[in-house]
Amino acid sequence: MPKSTKFEDALGELESLIENLESGDQSLEESLVQFERGMMLSKFCQQSLSEAEKKVKILMADKTGGDATLADFE
């Protein structure tokens, strides 16, 4: 996945792939290619979310001056 890929773009493509796969209009080979791409996009999105969570922990620790804590977004 290129570093320039944005989370929102990857998520949008993943949603589109899911719709295509659920329609069942393509061949098995095309479905497998789309499934593989979807798995890569899913992994990328999960990694992006994990990185964002780590940044939030750091920011919350800086804010409170204490240990890093996970807080809900408000």
Secondary structure as UniProt FT lines:
FT   TURN            3..4
FT   HELIX           7..23
FT   HELIX           28..64
//
